[in-house]
């Protein structure tokens, strides 16, 4: 389902539409099963529900360890514009995360 949602959202995200046009010009980019990858990272469209889902899953998987650790792990696998801002905002509303870890 996530695969289908990502592929469908590519067509409605202006950044992804533009990227798809030049993807073949980049040596570090590829398309696999209609998913775009740049430098090994899966490109995620600007769709709040998809991004929120990925942030929440990674944040919980890491045991609510904070903004920096969640961002680092997400950045290893994914790319989307404003990822840092989105992860920081999600970390701020986590009720499990100790306040001392918000910026770590």
N, C-alpha and C positions, 0 to 999 in steps of 0.2 A: 504494500500500500504506500509506503514512504517513497519507493522508487517511482510509482505512478504519479504521486503528488508533485514530486520534484520535477519530473519531465513535463508535466502539464503546466506547471507554474513558470517554466523557462520562457514560454511564449508570451507571458503577460508582464514579465519583468524587463524593463528597458535595458538595464545593464546586461542581463543574460542574452537578450536579443542581439545587442551590439557585440558582445563577446563571441557569440556563436559565428558571427560573420567573419571574424578575424582569427578564430581558433586554429585554423589550418596553417596560418602564417607563423605560429609560435611553435618552437621546437619542444617546449616543455608542456605542451597541451595535447589532449586527446579526447575522443568521445568513445565511451564504452557503454553499450546497451542504452544509448540515447542520453547518458549522463556525461556531463562535461567535467573534465579534470584539468587543473592547471597546477603544475609542479607537484603532482601527486595528491593534491587536495580536491575533494569533490566540491564543485561549485554549487552553492545553495542559493536559490532565488530569494528575492526580497518578499518573503511570505511569512508573516508573523507566526502563524501556527506551526509551520515546519521548523523555524528557528527556535521557537520556544520549546518544542518537543525535544529537539536535539540538546539544547542547553539543560533542560530539566533532567533528561536521562543521564547525561554526563555528570552533572552536579551530584545527583543521588549516587551514581556508581562510585564516585570518588569519596563518598561519605561526607558531603557538605564541607569540603575543605577550603572553600573560598574562591574569590574572583580569579586570582592569578592562576591557580592550579586548574580550575575549570577552563579558563581561556586557553591555557597552554595545551591541554589535552584536545580541546575542540580544534584548535589551530593546526594540530598535527594531521587531522583528517579532513577538515572542511575549510572552505573559504566563503565568506559572504561580506558584503559591505557593511560597515559599522558593527562588526562582530564584537569588538571590545566594549562598545557602549551597551550593546544588548546583554552581554554576559554580566557586566557590572550592574545594570539595572535589575536583572534577575537575582543576582546575589543579594542585593539590598532588601528584597522582599522575602528572602528565605527565613523562615521562623526557626529552623533547626540550626542554621549557621551561627556559631558564636560571634558576637559583635567584634571580638578581637581579630577575627579572620576576614573581615569584609574587604580589606585592602591587600590581603596576602594571597 
